[in-house]
């Protein structure tokens, strides 16, 4: 008995077509595999921007155009000067020189130096005034001699009974200040006392002091300031 086959179930009839298609696919895949390339991400630098390349980019320089300056103003018109003929004659004044050949004599003017009145206290003076009778000794002895003689002179001349007449009692003190000028005279007597009449009495007595040799400072006569205290006791009866 002969076996019958369905022609559609014959697998081998299209084998050559399948082989050709498979061969073509294999060749395509092989070609793609050979040409496939993988790139390094760091080499590509996709995620970084090269700032140096941006800095080197040349920026075109733009020139700002300035407007042209305005034209200068036109020069002023020249003034017309009219020349007027002067028919009047002008007399020329001749100035004669006042210089002469005579020599002028210039008188010499003497300038007098005005000495200032220097006042030095009695206890600071280099050379004390010399009271009559105190010519001997050194400067300190003359100073002590002068003070003693002035005190004795005032004690003899002062009227102490005046305080009793004024109703004063107890210890009385009078301060007298005077100057011994550059000539040795007593001047500028001023007194301070408990009563005006005592002040006048003190000024009267000190004004009676004799003339002295003036005091000297650095070899020149100067005014010497002298202070004299007068102290006495008024007895109560």
Buried (B, 14 or more C-beta within 10 A) or exposed (E): EEEEEEEEEEEEEEEEEEEEEEEEEEEEEEEEEEEEEEEEEEEEEEEEEEEEEEEEEEEEEEEEEEEEEEEEEEEEEEEEEEEEEEEEEEEEEEEEEEEEEEEEEEEEEEEEEEEEEEEBEBEEBEBBBBBEEBEEEEEEEBBEBBBEBBEEBBEEEBEBEBBBEBEBEEEBEBBBBBBBBBEBEBEEBEBEBBBEBBBEBBBBBBEEBEEBBBBBBEEEBBBBBBEBEBEEEBEEE
